[in-house]
Amino acid sequence: MNFLAALSVNVVTVNMLLSVFFLPGVLAACLYHTDLDITAPKQMEALSGSCLQIPCSFRPTSSIPSTPSFNSTRETFGVWIKNHADIRTSPHNVVFNSSVKVSKYPMKITGNLNETNCTTLFSNLSTNHSDKYFFRIMNWPFRATAVCDPLQITVKDSPWKPRIEISGDLKEKKSVTITCSAFTPCPHSPPQLTWTLQQDSHNNMEENTDGTFTTKIQETVTLSDSHDGNNISCSARYPVNEGDFKTAETEVTLNVSCETTRVCYWILSQTREEFALQVPANVKEEEIHYEDVSFSRQRPERLTVSVQDGGQQQETVYAQVQVLKVERSVTHTAGGPEELYAQVKTN
C-alpha cells in the first residue's frame, strides 16, 4: 500500500508539473540557467547574396559567488553557435569564433566586446544560412552562452517591396508628405531608392529603435486636380554578389478630392438650347445646387471673387468646364468639346 500510495503521489506531481509547463505563455519562458543575456532582435530577415548586420549587446548575469565573473579588462572573444546551444555535445554547431582566424561562416564582430557590444556583420548570405543562432562569450575564466536568447535568421531570395506612405489630406491645394521606405538589413550595402515623383531624390538611412535600419526618400507636394489619378511608383534596388542587383517595386494611385465638389464632378452636355447637368453615380443629388450655377463662354478676369451678400460672406468660383456636343444640338453641330466657364457661389 505504501508503494502504491507513493506512486500515486508521484503521478499527481508529474501531472501538476505538466499542467504548469503547458499553461499559455509559460512555454515562452526559458527553463535553463544562464549567466549571459543578450539584447538583439528575436527574428531577422536577410537577402541572399547580401549581408546582415545583427545589433547585439550582452549582459553577464552570474549570481553565484563561487563562479567566475566577467571582467572587461581581460581579453574577450565572441562565438556564434547555430541550431543548438550545447557545444559540448555538438561542437560542430560552432560557426564563428573570434579567437581563431578562420571560421565556418563569414561573420565578423564589429562591436567592442569589452564594452558589452556584440554587434555582428554576417556577409555573403545564402538560404542555407537560415537557422537559429546563439551567442557565447569567452572571457577566461568566465564563459557563458545566452541559451535563452536565440536569434532566428531567415534568408530570402527575393527582396522586400518598398513601402509608400502619404501623410496629410489628399485634397486639392493641400500639402502632403510622400515617403518611400525600404527595409535595410545591411547598412553597409543599403538599397537604392528611386521613384517617379522626382528624379535623383536623396536617399536617407535611419536607425530604428531596435538597432535595425530603414532607407527613405521623401518629398512634400502641394496637390492640384492634375495629381488626381496619378500613379507613383517606387523601386528598391539591393546590391548583391558584388555587382549584381535585386529589385522590387511598389505603386500607388493618388485620389485627390477637389476643393469644390460641385465644379469638379459636373459633366455638361448641351442639348437643344439648354445646359443639362449629368451627375455621376458617386455624387449625391443633395450636394448639387442648380440655382447657384451659371455659364459663360468668356473667360473671367479673376477666377475667384469674394462678395458680401446680406451680411454673409460668399465666394464665387469660376471653373473651366467642357460641353459635350451631341448631334441633336440646335445651336451647334456635332464635334469636339467646347470650353465654358461655370460660375458657382459657395458660402
C-alpha positions as a Markdown table, in Angstrom:
| # | Residue | x | y | z |
|---|---|---|---|---|
| 1 | Met | 0.0 | 0.0 | 0.0 |
| 2 | Asn | 2.8 | 2.4 | 0.8 |
| 3 | Phe | 4.4 | 1.8 | -2.6 |
| 4 | Leu | 1.1 | 2.4 | -4.4 |
| 5 | Ala | 0.5 | 5.5 | -2.4 |
| 6 | Ala | 4.0 | 6.8 | -3.2 |
| 7 | Leu | 3.4 | 6.0 | -6.9 |
| 8 | Ser | 0.1 | 7.8 | -6.8 |
| 9 | Val | 1.7 | 10.9 | -5.3 |
| 10 | Asn | 4.4 | 10.9 | -8.0 |
| 11 | Val | 1.8 | 10.6 | -10.8 |
| 12 | Val | -0.1 | 13.5 | -9.3 |
| 13 | Thr | 3.1 | 15.6 | -9.0 |
| 14 | Val | 4.0 | 14.8 | -12.7 |
| 15 | Asn | 0.6 | 15.8 | -13.8 |
| 16 | Met | 0.8 | 19.1 | -11.9 |
| 17 | Leu | 4.2 | 19.8 | -13.4 |
| 18 | Leu | 2.9 | 19.1 | -16.9 |
| 19 | Ser | -0.1 | 21.4 | -16.3 |
| 20 | Val | 2.3 | 24.2 | -15.2 |
| 21 | Phe | 4.6 | 23.7 | -18.2 |
| 22 | Phe | 1.7 | 23.9 | -20.7 |
| 23 | Leu | 0.0 | 26.9 | -19.3 |
| 24 | Pro | -0.3 | 29.7 | -22.0 |
| 25 | Gly | 2.8 | 31.8 | -22.0 |
| 26 | Val | 4.8 | 29.5 | -19.8 |
| 27 | Leu | 6.3 | 27.7 | -22.8 |
| 28 | Ala | 8.0 | 31.0 | -23.9 |
| 29 | Ala | 9.9 | 31.1 | -20.6 |
| 30 | Cys | 13.4 | 29.8 | -20.6 |
| 31 | Leu | 13.9 | 26.7 | -18.4 |
| 32 | Tyr | 17.7 | 26.9 | -18.4 |
| 33 | His | 20.0 | 28.6 | -16.0 |
| 34 | Thr | 22.2 | 31.1 | -17.9 |
| 35 | Asp | 24.9 | 33.5 | -16.9 |
| 36 | Leu | 24.5 | 35.6 | -20.0 |
| 37 | Asp | 21.7 | 37.6 | -21.6 |
| 38 | Ile | 21.8 | 39.4 | -24.9 |
| 39 | Thr | 19.7 | 42.2 | -26.4 |
| 40 | Ala | 19.0 | 41.6 | -30.0 |
| 41 | Pro | 16.1 | 41.1 | -32.3 |
| 42 | Lys | 14.4 | 37.7 | -31.9 |
| 43 | Gln | 13.9 | 37.3 | -35.7 |
| 44 | Met | 15.7 | 38.9 | -38.6 |
| 45 | Glu | 15.4 | 38.6 | -42.4 |
| 46 | Ala | 18.2 | 38.9 | -44.9 |
| 47 | Leu | 18.6 | 38.8 | -48.7 |
| 48 | Ser | 20.7 | 36.1 | -50.3 |
| 49 | Gly | 23.9 | 37.5 | -51.9 |
| 50 | Ser | 23.9 | 40.4 | -49.4 |
| 51 | Cys | 24.8 | 40.9 | -45.8 |
| 52 | Leu | 23.1 | 41.3 | -42.4 |
| 53 | Gln | 24.0 | 43.5 | -39.5 |
| 54 | Ile | 22.9 | 42.0 | -36.2 |
| 55 | Pro | 22.5 | 44.6 | -33.5 |
| 56 | Cys | 23.6 | 43.0 | -30.2 |
| 57 | Ser | 24.6 | 43.8 | -26.7 |
| 58 | Phe | 25.2 | 41.4 | -23.8 |
| 59 | Arg | 24.9 | 41.4 | -20.0 |
| 60 | Pro | 26.7 | 38.9 | -17.8 |
| 61 | Thr | 24.3 | 37.6 | -15.1 |
| 62 | Ser | 26.4 | 35.4 | -12.9 |
| 63 | Ser | 24.9 | 35.4 | -9.5 |
| 64 | Ile | 26.8 | 32.6 | -7.7 |
| 65 | Pro | 29.7 | 34.0 | -5.7 |
| 66 | Ser | 31.9 | 30.9 | -6.3 |
| 67 | Thr | 31.6 | 31.1 | -10.1 |
| 68 | Pro | 33.9 | 33.3 | -12.3 |
| 69 | Ser | 32.6 | 36.6 | -13.3 |
| 70 | Phe | 33.0 | 38.8 | -16.4 |
| 71 | Asn | 35.9 | 41.2 | -16.3 |
| 72 | Ser | 36.1 | 43.8 | -19.1 |
| 73 | Thr | 39.9 | 44.3 | -18.6 |
| 74 | Arg | 40.5 | 40.7 | -19.8 |
| 75 | Glu | 40.7 | 39.7 | -23.4 |
| 76 | Thr | 37.2 | 38.7 | -24.6 |
| 77 | Phe | 36.1 | 36.6 | -27.5 |
| 78 | Gly | 32.7 | 36.0 | -29.1 |
| 79 | Val | 31.2 | 32.8 | -30.5 |
| 80 | Trp | 28.1 | 32.2 | -32.7 |
| 81 | Ile | 26.5 | 28.8 | -32.5 |
| 82 | Lys | 23.8 | 27.5 | -34.8 |
| 83 | Asn | 20.8 | 25.3 | -34.2 |
| 84 | His | 21.6 | 24.2 | -30.7 |
| 85 | Ala | 23.4 | 25.9 | -27.8 |
| 86 | Asp | 25.2 | 22.9 | -26.3 |
| 87 | Ile | 28.7 | 22.9 | -27.8 |
| 88 | Arg | 29.8 | 20.0 | -25.6 |
| 89 | Thr | 27.5 | 17.6 | -27.4 |
| 90 | Ser | 27.5 | 19.4 | -30.8 |
| 91 | Pro | 30.8 | 21.2 | -31.2 |
| 92 | His | 30.3 | 21.2 | -35.0 |
| 93 | Asn | 27.5 | 23.8 | -34.4 |
| 94 | Val | 30.1 | 26.5 | -33.7 |
| 95 | Val | 30.1 | 28.6 | -36.9 |
| 96 | Phe | 32.1 | 31.5 | -35.8 |
| 97 | Asn | 34.8 | 32.1 | -33.1 |
| 98 | Ser | 36.6 | 35.4 | -32.9 |
| 99 | Ser | 39.6 | 33.7 | -31.2 |
| 100 | Val | 40.5 | 31.9 | -34.5 |
| 101 | Lys | 41.4 | 33.4 | -37.9 |
| 102 | Val | 39.1 | 31.2 | -40.0 |
| 103 | Ser | 35.5 | 30.3 | -39.2 |
| 104 | Lys | 32.9 | 28.3 | -41.0 |
| 105 | Tyr | 30.6 | 31.3 | -41.6 |
| 106 | Pro | 31.6 | 34.7 | -43.0 |
| 107 | Met | 30.9 | 36.6 | -39.8 |
| 108 | Lys | 32.7 | 39.5 | -38.0 |
| 109 | Ile | 32.0 | 41.0 | -34.7 |
| 110 | Thr | 32.1 | 44.8 | -35.3 |
| 111 | Gly | 31.2 | 45.8 | -31.8 |
| 112 | Asn | 33.6 | 46.2 | -28.9 |
| 113 | Leu | 33.2 | 43.1 | -26.7 |
| 114 | Asn | 34.9 | 44.7 | -23.7 |
| 115 | Glu | 32.1 | 47.3 | -23.8 |
| 116 | Thr | 29.5 | 44.5 | -24.0 |
| 117 | Asn | 28.7 | 45.3 | -27.6 |
| 118 | Cys | 28.4 | 42.1 | -29.7 |
| 119 | Thr | 27.1 | 43.7 | -32.9 |
| 120 | Thr | 28.0 | 41.3 | -35.8 |
| 121 | Leu | 28.2 | 41.5 | -39.6 |
| 122 | Phe | 27.1 | 38.4 | -41.4 |
| 123 | Ser | 28.3 | 38.6 | -45.1 |
| 124 | Asn | 27.7 | 36.6 | -48.3 |
| 125 | Leu | 24.5 | 35.1 | -47.1 |
| 126 | Ser | 22.6 | 32.2 | -48.8 |
| 127 | Thr | 19.4 | 30.5 | -48.0 |
| 128 | Asn | 21.4 | 27.7 | -46.3 |
| 129 | His | 22.3 | 30.1 | -43.6 |
| 130 | Ser | 18.7 | 30.2 | -42.4 |
| 131 | Asp | 18.8 | 28.9 | -38.9 |
| 132 | Lys | 18.6 | 29.6 | -35.2 |
| 133 | Tyr | 21.7 | 31.2 | -33.6 |
| 134 | Phe | 23.1 | 31.5 | -30.1 |
| 135 | Phe | 25.8 | 33.9 | -28.8 |
| 136 | Arg | 28.5 | 32.9 | -26.4 |
| 137 | Ile | 31.2 | 34.9 | -24.5 |
| 138 | Met | 34.6 | 33.6 | -23.6 |
| 139 | Asn | 36.3 | 35.9 | -21.1 |
| 140 | Trp | 38.6 | 33.4 | -19.3 |
| 141 | Pro | 37.8 | 32.0 | -16.8 |
| 142 | Phe | 34.2 | 33.4 | -17.4 |
| 143 | Arg | 32.4 | 31.5 | -20.2 |
| 144 | Ala | 28.7 | 31.6 | -20.9 |
| 145 | Thr | 26.1 | 31.1 | -23.6 |
| 146 | Ala | 22.9 | 33.1 | -24.0 |
| 147 | Val | 20.8 | 30.0 | -24.2 |
| 148 | Cys | 17.6 | 31.9 | -23.5 |
| 149 | Asp | 18.0 | 34.5 | -26.3 |
| 150 | Pro | 18.2 | 32.7 | -29.6 |
| 151 | Leu | 18.1 | 34.7 | -32.9 |
| 152 | Gln | 16.2 | 33.2 | -35.8 |
| 153 | Ile | 17.7 | 34.3 | -39.2 |
| 154 | Thr | 15.7 | 33.7 | -42.4 |
| 155 | Val | 17.5 | 34.4 | -45.7 |
| 156 | Lys | 15.2 | 35.1 | -48.7 |
| 157 | Asp | 16.0 | 35.0 | -52.4 |
| 158 | Ser | 13.5 | 37.8 | -53.3 |
| 159 | Pro | 13.8 | 41.4 | -52.0 |
| 160 | Trp | 11.2 | 43.2 | -50.0 |
| 161 | Lys | 8.8 | 45.7 | -51.7 |
| 162 | Pro | 9.3 | 49.3 | -50.6 |
| 163 | Arg | 6.5 | 51.0 | -48.7 |
| 164 | Ile | 4.8 | 54.2 | -49.9 |
| 165 | Glu | 3.2 | 56.4 | -47.2 |
| 166 | Ile | 1.3 | 59.6 | -47.6 |
| 167 | Ser | 0.8 | 61.9 | -44.6 |
| 168 | Gly | -1.9 | 64.6 | -44.9 |
| 169 | Asp | -5.3 | 65.1 | -46.5 |
| 170 | Leu | -5.5 | 64.2 | -50.2 |
| 171 | Lys | -7.3 | 67.4 | -51.1 |
| 172 | Glu | -6.7 | 70.0 | -53.7 |
| 173 | Lys | -4.4 | 72.8 | -52.6 |
| 174 | Lys | -3.3 | 70.8 | -49.5 |
| 175 | Ser | 0.4 | 69.9 | -48.9 |
| 176 | Val | 1.2 | 66.3 | -48.2 |
| 177 | Thr | 4.4 | 64.5 | -47.5 |
| 178 | Ile | 5.1 | 61.3 | -49.5 |
| 179 | Thr | 7.6 | 58.9 | -48.2 |
| 180 | Cys | 9.0 | 55.7 | -49.8 |
| 181 | Ser | 10.9 | 53.5 | -47.4 |
| 182 | Ala | 12.8 | 50.2 | -47.8 |
| 183 | Phe | 13.9 | 47.5 | -45.3 |
| 184 | Thr | 17.7 | 47.7 | -44.9 |
| 185 | Pro | 19.1 | 44.6 | -43.3 |
| 186 | Cys | 22.7 | 45.6 | -44.1 |
| 187 | Pro | 23.5 | 49.3 | -43.7 |
| 188 | His | 26.9 | 48.6 | -45.3 |
| 189 | Ser | 25.1 | 47.8 | -48.5 |
| 190 | Pro | 21.8 | 49.7 | -48.5 |
| 191 | Pro | 19.2 | 49.6 | -51.3 |
| 192 | Gln | 19.0 | 52.5 | -53.8 |
| 193 | Leu | 15.5 | 54.0 | -53.9 |
| 194 | Thr | 14.2 | 55.7 | -57.0 |
| 195 | Trp | 10.6 | 56.9 | -57.9 |
| 196 | Thr | 8.6 | 58.6 | -60.5 |
| 197 | Leu | 7.8 | 61.5 | -58.2 |
| 198 | Gln | 11.1 | 63.2 | -58.6 |
| 199 | Gln | 14.4 | 62.2 | -60.2 |
| 200 | Asp | 17.6 | 62.0 | -58.2 |
| 201 | Ser | 15.9 | 62.1 | -54.8 |
| 202 | His | 18.4 | 62.0 | -51.9 |
| 203 | Asn | 18.4 | 58.7 | -50.0 |
| 204 | Asn | 18.4 | 58.8 | -46.2 |
| 205 | Met | 19.2 | 55.9 | -43.9 |
| 206 | Glu | 17.7 | 56.0 | -40.4 |
| 207 | Glu | 18.3 | 53.7 | -37.4 |
| 208 | Asn | 15.3 | 52.2 | -35.8 |
| 209 | Thr | 14.8 | 51.7 | -32.1 |
| 210 | Asp | 15.8 | 48.1 | -32.2 |
| 211 | Gly | 19.1 | 48.9 | -33.9 |
| 212 | Thr | 18.0 | 47.9 | -37.4 |
| 213 | Phe | 17.9 | 50.4 | -40.4 |
| 214 | Thr | 15.5 | 51.8 | -42.9 |
| 215 | Thr | 16.3 | 53.7 | -46.1 |
| 216 | Lys | 13.9 | 56.5 | -47.1 |
| 217 | Ile | 13.2 | 59.1 | -49.8 |
| 218 | Gln | 10.7 | 61.9 | -49.1 |
| 219 | Glu | 9.0 | 64.8 | -50.9 |
| 220 | Thr | 6.4 | 67.4 | -50.0 |
| 221 | Val | 3.9 | 68.1 | -52.7 |
| 222 | Thr | 1.1 | 70.7 | -53.0 |
| 223 | Leu | -1.8 | 68.8 | -54.6 |
| 224 | Ser | -3.8 | 70.1 | -57.5 |
| 225 | Asp | -6.5 | 68.5 | -59.6 |
| 226 | Ser | -3.8 | 67.4 | -62.1 |
| 227 | His | -2.5 | 65.0 | -59.5 |
| 228 | Asp | -5.7 | 63.1 | -59.3 |
| 229 | Gly | -5.3 | 59.6 | -60.8 |
| 230 | Asn | -1.5 | 59.9 | -61.0 |
| 231 | Asn | 0.5 | 56.7 | -60.2 |
| 232 | Ile | 3.5 | 56.9 | -58.0 |
| 233 | Ser | 5.9 | 54.0 | -58.3 |
| 234 | Cys | 9.0 | 53.5 | -56.1 |
| 235 | Ser | 11.6 | 50.8 | -56.6 |
| 236 | Ala | 14.3 | 49.5 | -54.3 |
| 237 | Arg | 17.5 | 48.1 | -55.9 |
| 238 | Tyr | 19.5 | 45.9 | -53.5 |
| 239 | Pro | 23.2 | 45.2 | -54.3 |
| 240 | Val | 24.1 | 41.5 | -54.2 |
| 241 | Asn | 27.0 | 39.3 | -55.1 |
| 242 | Glu | 29.4 | 42.2 | -55.5 |
| 243 | Gly | 28.0 | 43.7 | -58.7 |
| 244 | Asp | 24.5 | 42.3 | -59.3 |
| 245 | Phe | 21.2 | 43.8 | -58.1 |
| 246 | Lys | 17.8 | 42.5 | -57.0 |
| 247 | Thr | 14.9 | 45.0 | -57.4 |
| 248 | Ala | 11.4 | 45.2 | -56.0 |
| 249 | Glu | 8.7 | 47.9 | -56.8 |
| 250 | Thr | 5.6 | 49.3 | -55.3 |
| 251 | Glu | 3.0 | 51.6 | -56.9 |
| 252 | Val | 0.1 | 53.7 | -55.5 |
| 253 | Thr | -2.6 | 55.8 | -57.2 |
| 254 | Leu | -3.4 | 59.3 | -55.9 |
| 255 | Asn | -7.1 | 60.0 | -55.4 |
| 256 | Val | -7.3 | 63.8 | -54.9 |
| 257 | Ser | -10.5 | 65.3 | -53.7 |
| 258 | Cys | -11.4 | 68.6 | -55.4 |
| 259 | Glu | -11.9 | 71.7 | -53.3 |
| 260 | Thr | -15.4 | 72.4 | -54.8 |
| 261 | Thr | -17.1 | 69.2 | -55.4 |
| 262 | Arg | -19.9 | 70.7 | -57.5 |
| 263 | Val | -17.5 | 72.1 | -60.0 |
| 264 | Cys | -15.2 | 69.1 | -60.2 |
| 265 | Tyr | -17.7 | 66.4 | -60.8 |
| 266 | Trp | -20.2 | 68.0 | -63.2 |
| 267 | Ile | -20.2 | 66.9 | -66.8 |
| 268 | Leu | -22.1 | 69.2 | -69.0 |
| 269 | Ser | -23.8 | 68.5 | -72.3 |
| 270 | Gln | -25.6 | 71.0 | -74.5 |
| 271 | Thr | -28.9 | 69.6 | -75.7 |
| 272 | Arg | -31.1 | 71.8 | -77.7 |
| 273 | Glu | -30.6 | 75.3 | -76.2 |
| 274 | Glu | -30.3 | 74.4 | -72.6 |
| 275 | Phe | -27.3 | 73.2 | -70.5 |
| 276 | Ala | -28.1 | 69.9 | -68.7 |
| 277 | Leu | -26.2 | 68.5 | -65.7 |
| 278 | Gln | -25.1 | 64.9 | -65.9 |
| 279 | Val | -24.2 | 63.7 | -62.4 |
| 280 | Pro | -22.0 | 60.6 | -61.9 |
| 281 | Ala | -23.4 | 57.9 | -59.6 |
| 282 | Asn | -20.8 | 58.6 | -56.9 |
| 283 | Val | -22.1 | 62.2 | -56.4 |
| 284 | Lys | -25.1 | 62.7 | -54.1 |
| 285 | Glu | -28.0 | 64.6 | -55.5 |
| 286 | Glu | -28.3 | 66.8 | -52.4 |
| 287 | Glu | -24.8 | 68.1 | -52.9 |
| 288 | Ile | -25.9 | 69.9 | -56.1 |
| 289 | His | -27.5 | 73.4 | -56.1 |
| 290 | Tyr | -28.6 | 74.1 | -59.7 |
| 291 | Glu | -29.7 | 77.7 | -58.9 |
| 292 | Asp | -26.1 | 78.5 | -58.0 |
| 293 | Val | -24.6 | 77.7 | -61.4 |
| 294 | Ser | -24.4 | 79.9 | -64.5 |
| 295 | Phe | -22.2 | 79.5 | -67.6 |
| 296 | Ser | -20.3 | 81.8 | -69.8 |
| 297 | Arg | -18.2 | 81.4 | -73.0 |
| 298 | Gln | -15.9 | 84.2 | -71.9 |
| 299 | Arg | -13.1 | 83.6 | -69.5 |
| 300 | Pro | -13.4 | 85.8 | -66.4 |
| 301 | Glu | -10.6 | 88.1 | -65.4 |
| 302 | Arg | -10.5 | 86.7 | -61.9 |
| 303 | Leu | -11.2 | 83.0 | -61.1 |
| 304 | Thr | -12.3 | 83.7 | -57.5 |
| 305 | Val | -14.3 | 86.8 | -56.3 |
| 306 | Ser | -15.5 | 87.3 | -52.7 |
| 307 | Val | -18.7 | 89.3 | -52.2 |
| 308 | Gln | -20.8 | 90.3 | -49.3 |
| 309 | Asp | -24.4 | 89.1 | -49.6 |
| 310 | Gly | -26.9 | 90.1 | -46.9 |
| 311 | Gly | -24.2 | 90.2 | -44.3 |
| 312 | Gln | -22.8 | 86.8 | -45.2 |
| 313 | Gln | -19.5 | 86.3 | -47.0 |
| 314 | Gln | -19.8 | 84.4 | -50.2 |
| 315 | Glu | -17.3 | 83.3 | -52.7 |
| 316 | Thr | -17.9 | 83.0 | -56.4 |
| 317 | Val | -15.7 | 80.3 | -58.1 |
| 318 | Tyr | -15.2 | 80.2 | -61.8 |
| 319 | Ala | -14.1 | 76.8 | -63.1 |
| 320 | Gln | -13.4 | 75.9 | -66.7 |
| 321 | Val | -15.6 | 73.0 | -67.9 |
| 322 | Gln | -16.2 | 71.3 | -71.2 |
| 323 | Val | -19.5 | 70.9 | -73.1 |
| 324 | Leu | -20.0 | 67.6 | -74.9 |
| 325 | Lys | -21.9 | 68.4 | -78.1 |
| 326 | Val | -24.5 | 66.0 | -79.3 |
| 327 | Glu | -26.0 | 65.6 | -82.8 |
| 328 | Arg | -29.4 | 66.9 | -81.6 |
| 329 | Ser | -27.9 | 70.2 | -80.6 |
| 330 | Val | -29.9 | 73.1 | -82.1 |
| 331 | Thr | -27.3 | 75.7 | -81.6 |
| 332 | His | -24.1 | 73.8 | -82.5 |
| 333 | Thr | -23.2 | 70.9 | -84.8 |
| 334 | Ala | -21.6 | 67.7 | -83.5 |
| 335 | Gly | -17.9 | 67.9 | -82.9 |
| 336 | Gly | -15.2 | 68.2 | -80.1 |
| 337 | Pro | -15.9 | 69.6 | -76.7 |
| 338 | Glu | -16.5 | 73.4 | -76.3 |
| 339 | Glu | -14.9 | 75.3 | -73.4 |
| 340 | Leu | -17.2 | 77.1 | -71.0 |
| 341 | Tyr | -16.8 | 78.6 | -67.6 |
| 342 | Ala | -19.1 | 77.6 | -64.7 |
| 343 | Gln | -19.8 | 80.2 | -62.0 |
| 344 | Val | -20.6 | 78.7 | -58.6 |
| 345 | Lys | -21.5 | 80.6 | -55.4 |
| 346 | Thr | -20.2 | 78.9 | -52.2 |
| 347 | Asn | -20.6 | 80.0 | -48.6 |
